[in-house]
Amino acid sequence: MGNPVYISITSSSSSPTRAVNLDTSQSPFNTSVGVVFGSTSMTATYGVEFTMDDQLYLNNIGSTRALAWLPDANLPTGTTSAATTNYMFPVAAVRCTVTALSSSYVVFQVIQGGRA
C-alpha cells in the first residue's frame, strides 16, 4: 500500500465505494482512517467498513465468496461529520461508502504505521 492514501469521493452511488488494502504483516499493526469534507458548508452521509478477509488469499484458493465487510463502530453508516478512527489489530482492507453528498467532495484518508 502506498502511504498515505487519499481517495476523493464526488458522488453518492455505488462508484464511491473504495477499498484500501492494508499490509497485515506490519508489526505492530497500526492504521489511522479519516474522512474529511471538501467544504465547510457541505453535508454528507457516509460509513466506514473493514474486512479481515484477504482477497488475494481467497482468489488463490479458488473461493468465490464475497468479502465479509464489518461496520466500524466509530464511523458507522449514517455518520454526518468529519471524523477519524484507528485499527490496532490487523485488518485486510478498509472502505468508505458515501450515501448522500450535497456538494463538493469527501476525502477518505488512510495511513498505516509499523515498520517499513
Rosetta constraint file for C-alpha pairs under 8 A:
AtomPair CA 1 CA 5 HARMONIC 7.99 0.50
AtomPair CA 1 CA 20 HARMONIC 7.85 0.50
AtomPair CA 1 CA 21 HARMONIC 6.62 0.50
AtomPair CA 1 CA 22 HARMONIC 6.18 0.50
AtomPair CA 1 CA 23 HARMONIC 6.95 0.50
AtomPair CA 3 CA 110 HARMONIC 7.64 0.50
AtomPair CA 3 CA 111 HARMONIC 5.66 0.50
AtomPair CA 3 CA 112 HARMONIC 6.64 0.50
AtomPair CA 4 CA 109 HARMONIC 7.19 0.50
AtomPair CA 4 CA 110 HARMONIC 5.75 0.50
AtomPair CA 4 CA 111 HARMONIC 4.48 0.50
AtomPair CA 4 CA 112 HARMONIC 7.12 0.50
AtomPair CA 5 CA 20 HARMONIC 7.89 0.50
AtomPair CA 5 CA 108 HARMONIC 7.96 0.50
AtomPair CA 5 CA 109 HARMONIC 5.72 0.50
AtomPair CA 5 CA 110 HARMONIC 5.16 0.50
AtomPair CA 5 CA 111 HARMONIC 6.40 0.50
AtomPair CA 6 CA 107 HARMONIC 6.41 0.50
AtomPair CA 6 CA 108 HARMONIC 5.71 0.50
AtomPair CA 6 CA 109 HARMONIC 4.71 0.50
AtomPair CA 6 CA 110 HARMONIC 6.67 0.50
AtomPair CA 7 CA 18 HARMONIC 7.82 0.50
AtomPair CA 7 CA 107 HARMONIC 5.50 0.50
AtomPair CA 7 CA 108 HARMONIC 5.05 0.50
AtomPair CA 7 CA 109 HARMONIC 6.57 0.50
AtomPair CA 8 CA 105 HARMONIC 6.43 0.50
AtomPair CA 8 CA 106 HARMONIC 5.73 0.50
AtomPair CA 8 CA 107 HARMONIC 4.52 0.50
AtomPair CA 8 CA 108 HARMONIC 6.43 0.50
AtomPair CA 9 CA 16 HARMONIC 5.50 0.50
AtomPair CA 9 CA 98 HARMONIC 7.61 0.50
AtomPair CA 9 CA 105 HARMONIC 5.55 0.50
AtomPair CA 9 CA 106 HARMONIC 5.12 0.50
AtomPair CA 9 CA 107 HARMONIC 6.17 0.50
AtomPair CA 9 CA 108 HARMONIC 7.53 0.50
AtomPair CA 10 CA 16 HARMONIC 7.30 0.50
AtomPair CA 10 CA 101 HARMONIC 7.73 0.50
AtomPair CA 10 CA 104 HARMONIC 6.76 0.50
AtomPair CA 10 CA 105 HARMONIC 4.64 0.50
AtomPair CA 10 CA 106 HARMONIC 6.62 0.50
AtomPair CA 11 CA 15 HARMONIC 7.76 0.50
AtomPair CA 11 CA 16 HARMONIC 6.47 0.50
AtomPair CA 11 CA 98 HARMONIC 7.43 0.50
AtomPair CA 11 CA 100 HARMONIC 7.74 0.50
AtomPair CA 11 CA 101 HARMONIC 6.36 0.50
AtomPair CA 11 CA 105 HARMONIC 7.46 0.50
AtomPair CA 12 CA 16 HARMONIC 6.41 0.50
AtomPair CA 12 CA 97 HARMONIC 7.86 0.50
AtomPair CA 12 CA 98 HARMONIC 5.20 0.50
AtomPair CA 12 CA 99 HARMONIC 4.99 0.50
AtomPair CA 12 CA 100 HARMONIC 5.28 0.50
AtomPair CA 12 CA 101 HARMONIC 5.96 0.50
AtomPair CA 13 CA 17 HARMONIC 7.90 0.50
AtomPair CA 13 CA 98 HARMONIC 7.34 0.50
AtomPair CA 13 CA 99 HARMONIC 6.82 0.50
AtomPair CA 14 CA 97 HARMONIC 7.95 0.50
AtomPair CA 16 CA 96 HARMONIC 7.62 0.50
AtomPair CA 16 CA 97 HARMONIC 6.14 0.50
AtomPair CA 16 CA 98 HARMONIC 6.48 0.50
AtomPair CA 17 CA 95 HARMONIC 6.49 0.50
AtomPair CA 17 CA 96 HARMONIC 5.70 0.50
AtomPair CA 17 CA 97 HARMONIC 4.65 0.50
AtomPair CA 17 CA 98 HARMONIC 7.15 0.50
AtomPair CA 18 CA 95 HARMONIC 5.26 0.50
AtomPair CA 18 CA 96 HARMONIC 6.09 0.50
AtomPair CA 18 CA 97 HARMONIC 7.25 0.50
AtomPair CA 19 CA 93 HARMONIC 6.25 0.50
AtomPair CA 19 CA 94 HARMONIC 5.49 0.50
AtomPair CA 19 CA 95 HARMONIC 4.28 0.50
AtomPair CA 19 CA 96 HARMONIC 7.25 0.50
AtomPair CA 20 CA 93 HARMONIC 5.31 0.50
AtomPair CA 20 CA 94 HARMONIC 5.38 0.50
AtomPair CA 20 CA 95 HARMONIC 6.17 0.50
AtomPair CA 20 CA 110 HARMONIC 7.74 0.50
AtomPair CA 21 CA 92 HARMONIC 5.91 0.50
AtomPair CA 21 CA 93 HARMONIC 4.26 0.50
AtomPair CA 21 CA 94 HARMONIC 6.78 0.50
AtomPair CA 22 CA 91 HARMONIC 6.99 0.50
AtomPair CA 22 CA 92 HARMONIC 5.26 0.50
AtomPair CA 22 CA 93 HARMONIC 5.32 0.50
AtomPair CA 22 CA 94 HARMONIC 7.80 0.50
AtomPair CA 22 CA 112 HARMONIC 7.57 0.50
AtomPair CA 23 CA 92 HARMONIC 6.93 0.50
AtomPair CA 24 CA 29 HARMONIC 6.93 0.50
AtomPair CA 24 CA 90 HARMONIC 5.32 0.50
AtomPair CA 24 CA 91 HARMONIC 6.42 0.50
AtomPair CA 24 CA 92 HARMONIC 6.13 0.50
AtomPair CA 25 CA 29 HARMONIC 7.57 0.50
AtomPair CA 26 CA 30 HARMONIC 8.00 0.50
AtomPair CA 26 CA 113 HARMONIC 7.77 0.50
AtomPair CA 26 CA 114 HARMONIC 5.46 0.50
AtomPair CA 26 CA 115 HARMONIC 6.30 0.50
AtomPair CA 27 CA 114 HARMONIC 5.46 0.50
AtomPair CA 27 CA 115 HARMONIC 6.44 0.50
AtomPair CA 28 CA 113 HARMONIC 7.79 0.50
AtomPair CA 28 CA 114 HARMONIC 5.22 0.50
AtomPair CA 28 CA 115 HARMONIC 7.48 0.50
AtomPair CA 29 CA 87 HARMONIC 7.69 0.50
AtomPair CA 29 CA 88 HARMONIC 5.86 0.50
AtomPair CA 29 CA 89 HARMONIC 6.03 0.50
AtomPair CA 29 CA 90 HARMONIC 5.86 0.50
AtomPair CA 29 CA 112 HARMONIC 7.73 0.50
AtomPair CA 29 CA 113 HARMONIC 6.77 0.50
AtomPair CA 29 CA 114 HARMONIC 5.83 0.50
AtomPair CA 30 CA 86 HARMONIC 7.26 0.50
AtomPair CA 30 CA 87 HARMONIC 5.79 0.50
AtomPair CA 30 CA 88 HARMONIC 4.96 0.50
AtomPair CA 30 CA 89 HARMONIC 7.10 0.50
AtomPair CA 30 CA 90 HARMONIC 7.83 0.50
AtomPair CA 30 CA 112 HARMONIC 5.79 0.50
AtomPair CA 30 CA 113 HARMONIC 5.07 0.50
AtomPair CA 30 CA 114 HARMONIC 6.26 0.50
AtomPair CA 31 CA 86 HARMONIC 5.51 0.50
AtomPair CA 31 CA 87 HARMONIC 5.16 0.50
AtomPair CA 31 CA 88 HARMONIC 6.81 0.50
AtomPair CA 31 CA 110 HARMONIC 7.08 0.50
AtomPair CA 31 CA 111 HARMONIC 5.71 0.50
AtomPair CA 31 CA 112 HARMONIC 4.24 0.50
AtomPair CA 31 CA 113 HARMONIC 6.01 0.50
AtomPair CA 32 CA 84 HARMONIC 7.25 0.50
AtomPair CA 32 CA 85 HARMONIC 6.03 0.50
AtomPair CA 32 CA 86 HARMONIC 4.31 0.50
AtomPair CA 32 CA 87 HARMONIC 6.52 0.50
AtomPair CA 32 CA 110 HARMONIC 5.81 0.50
AtomPair CA 32 CA 111 HARMONIC 5.38 0.50
AtomPair CA 32 CA 112 HARMONIC 6.36 0.50
AtomPair CA 33 CA 84 HARMONIC 5.54 0.50
AtomPair CA 33 CA 85 HARMONIC 5.31 0.50
AtomPair CA 33 CA 86 HARMONIC 5.80 0.50
AtomPair CA 33 CA 108 HARMONIC 7.43 0.50
AtomPair CA 33 CA 109 HARMONIC 5.56 0.50
AtomPair CA 33 CA 110 HARMONIC 4.61 0.50
AtomPair CA 33 CA 111 HARMONIC 6.65 0.50
AtomPair CA 34 CA 82 HARMONIC 7.51 0.50
AtomPair CA 34 CA 83 HARMONIC 5.76 0.50
AtomPair CA 34 CA 84 HARMONIC 4.19 0.50
AtomPair CA 34 CA 85 HARMONIC 6.46 0.50
AtomPair CA 34 CA 108 HARMONIC 6.00 0.50
AtomPair CA 34 CA 109 HARMONIC 4.94 0.50
AtomPair CA 34 CA 110 HARMONIC 6.55 0.50
AtomPair CA 35 CA 82 HARMONIC 5.35 0.50
AtomPair CA 35 CA 83 HARMONIC 5.58 0.50
AtomPair CA 35 CA 84 HARMONIC 6.42 0.50
AtomPair CA 35 CA 106 HARMONIC 6.78 0.50
AtomPair CA 35 CA 107 HARMONIC 5.63 0.50
AtomPair CA 35 CA 108 HARMONIC 4.76 0.50
AtomPair CA 35 CA 109 HARMONIC 6.12 0.50
AtomPair CA 36 CA 81 HARMONIC 7.87 0.50
AtomPair CA 36 CA 82 HARMONIC 4.69 0.50
AtomPair CA 36 CA 83 HARMONIC 6.82 0.50
AtomPair CA 36 CA 106 HARMONIC 5.81 0.50
AtomPair CA 36 CA 107 HARMONIC 5.28 0.50
AtomPair CA 36 CA 108 HARMONIC 6.84 0.50
AtomPair CA 36 CA 109 HARMONIC 7.99 0.50
AtomPair CA 37 CA 42 HARMONIC 7.35 0.50
AtomPair CA 37 CA 44 HARMONIC 7.91 0.50
AtomPair CA 37 CA 82 HARMONIC 6.36 0.50
AtomPair CA 37 CA 104 HARMONIC 7.76 0.50
AtomPair CA 37 CA 105 HARMONIC 6.16 0.50
AtomPair CA 37 CA 106 HARMONIC 4.64 0.50
AtomPair CA 37 CA 107 HARMONIC 6.24 0.50
AtomPair CA 38 CA 42 HARMONIC 7.70 0.50
AtomPair CA 38 CA 104 HARMONIC 5.65 0.50
AtomPair CA 38 CA 105 HARMONIC 5.07 0.50
AtomPair CA 38 CA 106 HARMONIC 5.78 0.50
AtomPair CA 38 CA 107 HARMONIC 7.10 0.50
AtomPair CA 39 CA 104 HARMONIC 6.27 0.50
AtomPair CA 39 CA 105 HARMONIC 7.58 0.50
AtomPair CA 42 CA 101 HARMONIC 7.74 0.50
AtomPair CA 42 CA 102 HARMONIC 5.92 0.50
AtomPair CA 42 CA 103 HARMONIC 5.73 0.50
AtomPair CA 42 CA 104 HARMONIC 6.72 0.50
AtomPair CA 43 CA 80 HARMONIC 7.05 0.50
AtomPair CA 43 CA 81 HARMONIC 7.97 0.50
AtomPair CA 43 CA 100 HARMONIC 7.94 0.50
AtomPair CA 43 CA 101 HARMONIC 6.07 0.50
AtomPair CA 43 CA 102 HARMONIC 5.39 0.50
AtomPair CA 43 CA 103 HARMONIC 7.24 0.50
AtomPair CA 44 CA 80 HARMONIC 5.63 0.50
AtomPair CA 44 CA 81 HARMONIC 7.43 0.50
AtomPair CA 44 CA 98 HARMONIC 7.24 0.50
AtomPair CA 44 CA 99 HARMONIC 7.62 0.50
AtomPair CA 44 CA 100 HARMONIC 5.27 0.50
AtomPair CA 44 CA 101 HARMONIC 4.40 0.50
AtomPair CA 44 CA 102 HARMONIC 6.25 0.50
AtomPair CA 44 CA 106 HARMONIC 7.70 0.50
AtomPair CA 45 CA 77 HARMONIC 7.51 0.50
AtomPair CA 45 CA 78 HARMONIC 5.42 0.50
AtomPair CA 45 CA 79 HARMONIC 5.45 0.50
AtomPair CA 45 CA 80 HARMONIC 4.68 0.50
AtomPair CA 45 CA 81 HARMONIC 7.75 0.50
AtomPair CA 45 CA 98 HARMONIC 5.87 0.50
AtomPair CA 45 CA 99 HARMONIC 5.54 0.50
AtomPair CA 45 CA 100 HARMONIC 4.96 0.50
AtomPair CA 45 CA 101 HARMONIC 6.60 0.50
AtomPair CA 46 CA 76 HARMONIC 7.59 0.50
AtomPair CA 46 CA 77 HARMONIC 5.50 0.50
AtomPair CA 46 CA 78 HARMONIC 5.58 0.50
AtomPair CA 46 CA 79 HARMONIC 5.37 0.50
AtomPair CA 46 CA 80 HARMONIC 6.65 0.50
AtomPair CA 46 CA 96 HARMONIC 6.89 0.50
AtomPair CA 46 CA 97 HARMONIC 5.47 0.50
AtomPair CA 46 CA 98 HARMONIC 4.14 0.50
AtomPair CA 46 CA 99 HARMONIC 5.49 0.50
AtomPair CA 46 CA 100 HARMONIC 7.06 0.50
AtomPair CA 47 CA 71 HARMONIC 7.50 0.50
AtomPair CA 47 CA 72 HARMONIC 7.67 0.50
AtomPair CA 47 CA 75 HARMONIC 5.60 0.50
AtomPair CA 47 CA 76 HARMONIC 4.73 0.50
AtomPair CA 47 CA 77 HARMONIC 3.79 0.50
AtomPair CA 47 CA 78 HARMONIC 6.16 0.50
AtomPair CA 47 CA 79 HARMONIC 6.01 0.50
AtomPair CA 47 CA 96 HARMONIC 5.73 0.50
AtomPair CA 47 CA 97 HARMONIC 5.47 0.50
AtomPair CA 47 CA 98 HARMONIC 6.62 0.50
AtomPair CA 48 CA 71 HARMONIC 6.29 0.50
AtomPair CA 48 CA 72 HARMONIC 5.67 0.50
AtomPair CA 48 CA 75 HARMONIC 5.57 0.50
AtomPair CA 48 CA 76 HARMONIC 6.02 0.50
AtomPair CA 48 CA 77 HARMONIC 6.91 0.50
AtomPair CA 48 CA 94 HARMONIC 7.08 0.50
AtomPair CA 48 CA 95 HARMONIC 5.65 0.50
AtomPair CA 48 CA 96 HARMONIC 4.48 0.50
AtomPair CA 48 CA 97 HARMONIC 6.47 0.50
AtomPair CA 49 CA 69 HARMONIC 5.94 0.50
AtomPair CA 49 CA 70 HARMONIC 5.30 0.50
AtomPair CA 49 CA 71 HARMONIC 4.40 0.50
AtomPair CA 49 CA 72 HARMONIC 5.15 0.50
AtomPair CA 49 CA 76 HARMONIC 7.58 0.50
AtomPair CA 49 CA 94 HARMONIC 5.68 0.50
AtomPair CA 49 CA 95 HARMONIC 5.42 0.50
AtomPair CA 49 CA 96 HARMONIC 6.50 0.50
AtomPair CA 50 CA 69 HARMONIC 5.51 0.50
AtomPair CA 50 CA 70 HARMONIC 5.35 0.50
AtomPair CA 50 CA 71 HARMONIC 6.54 0.50
AtomPair CA 50 CA 72 HARMONIC 6.69 0.50
AtomPair CA 50 CA 91 HARMONIC 6.67 0.50
AtomPair CA 50 CA 92 HARMONIC 7.49 0.50
AtomPair CA 50 CA 93 HARMONIC 5.68 0.50
AtomPair CA 50 CA 94 HARMONIC 4.30 0.50
AtomPair CA 50 CA 95 HARMONIC 6.40 0.50
AtomPair CA 51 CA 67 HARMONIC 6.91 0.50
AtomPair CA 51 CA 68 HARMONIC 5.91 0.50
AtomPair CA 51 CA 69 HARMONIC 4.81 0.50
AtomPair CA 51 CA 70 HARMONIC 6.08 0.50
AtomPair CA 51 CA 91 HARMONIC 5.96 0.50
AtomPair CA 51 CA 92 HARMONIC 5.74 0.50
AtomPair CA 51 CA 93 HARMONIC 5.50 0.50
AtomPair CA 51 CA 94 HARMONIC 6.53 0.50
AtomPair CA 52 CA 68 HARMONIC 7.55 0.50
AtomPair CA 52 CA 69 HARMONIC 7.98 0.50
AtomPair CA 52 CA 90 HARMONIC 7.48 0.50
AtomPair CA 52 CA 91 HARMONIC 4.81 0.50
AtomPair CA 52 CA 92 HARMONIC 4.92 0.50
AtomPair CA 52 CA 93 HARMONIC 7.06 0.50
AtomPair CA 53 CA 58 HARMONIC 7.70 0.50
AtomPair CA 53 CA 67 HARMONIC 5.95 0.50
AtomPair CA 53 CA 68 HARMONIC 6.73 0.50
AtomPair CA 53 CA 91 HARMONIC 7.85 0.50
AtomPair CA 53 CA 92 HARMONIC 5.96 0.50
AtomPair CA 53 CA 93 HARMONIC 7.89 0.50
AtomPair CA 54 CA 58 HARMONIC 6.29 0.50
AtomPair CA 54 CA 92 HARMONIC 5.60 0.50
AtomPair CA 54 CA 93 HARMONIC 7.93 0.50
AtomPair CA 55 CA 59 HARMONIC 6.13 0.50
AtomPair CA 55 CA 67 HARMONIC 7.30 0.50
AtomPair CA 56 CA 60 HARMONIC 6.12 0.50
AtomPair CA 57 CA 61 HARMONIC 6.36 0.50
AtomPair CA 58 CA 62 HARMONIC 6.29 0.50
AtomPair CA 58 CA 63 HARMONIC 5.11 0.50
AtomPair CA 58 CA 64 HARMONIC 7.57 0.50
AtomPair CA 59 CA 63 HARMONIC 5.77 0.50
AtomPair CA 59 CA 64 HARMONIC 7.49 0.50
AtomPair CA 71 CA 75 HARMONIC 7.66 0.50
AtomPair CA 71 CA 76 HARMONIC 5.70 0.50
AtomPair CA 71 CA 77 HARMONIC 7.44 0.50
AtomPair CA 72 CA 76 HARMONIC 5.42 0.50
AtomPair CA 74 CA 84 HARMONIC 7.91 0.50
AtomPair CA 74 CA 85 HARMONIC 6.28 0.50
AtomPair CA 75 CA 79 HARMONIC 5.99 0.50
AtomPair CA 75 CA 83 HARMONIC 7.44 0.50
AtomPair CA 75 CA 84 HARMONIC 7.68 0.50
AtomPair CA 75 CA 85 HARMONIC 7.22 0.50
AtomPair CA 77 CA 97 HARMONIC 7.99 0.50
AtomPair CA 87 CA 91 HARMONIC 7.54 0.50
AtomPair CA 96 CA 108 HARMONIC 6.72 0.50
AtomPair CA 101 CA 105 HARMONIC 7.46 0.50
